[in-house]
Amino acid sequence: MIHNSVVKKETFNEFKNQNGVSFMNHVANPCSIEDFIAVASVLCPEVIEVKGCTFISDLYQNNIERLEEQFENDRKKIEQFVNTWSLGDFFLEAYTESVENEKLINQFGETLVYFWSRRVKELFPEKNIVVEIDDGLMGESGLAITLYQI
């Protein structure tokens, strides 16, 4: 029995520059241990709670009072505002044509949704937290990811 990866095999065919013959080869050849650890931190990020709100800590700017005022204490809007990030922005310093490949950016988004959903479910089994991707979320450019409680 085969249990497929969260990443579709055919996605590898979309890679402009393939290193090796599989995802494992592609990553193992050029990536350092630091790269692997950093990616693990993105897939399973530090999550914090502030006044009942759940945030990806790297995205939160310690400004809850201003956000409560701006969004009239609407927790969902506060969380969406803080936790929404354009997927293309993950690659500002390492931009390639691949960022414009719809299949690749969608696969990246689906992968983040998979891991972030499991992360928040593990941390907060009692909360109903949605992790989703969509175009133009909260004014972001292109496909973006967000996380919020309902």
PyMOL commands that set and color helices and strands:
alter all, ss='L'
color gray80, all
select helices_A, chain A and resi 9-14+23-28+33-43+57-59+64-70+75-83+87-91+97-100+102-123+137-139
alter helices_A, ss='H'
color red, helices_A
select strands_A, chain A and resi 47-50+53-56+85-86+129-135+143-149
alter strands_A, ss='S'
color yellow, strands_A
deselect
rebuild
show_as cartoon
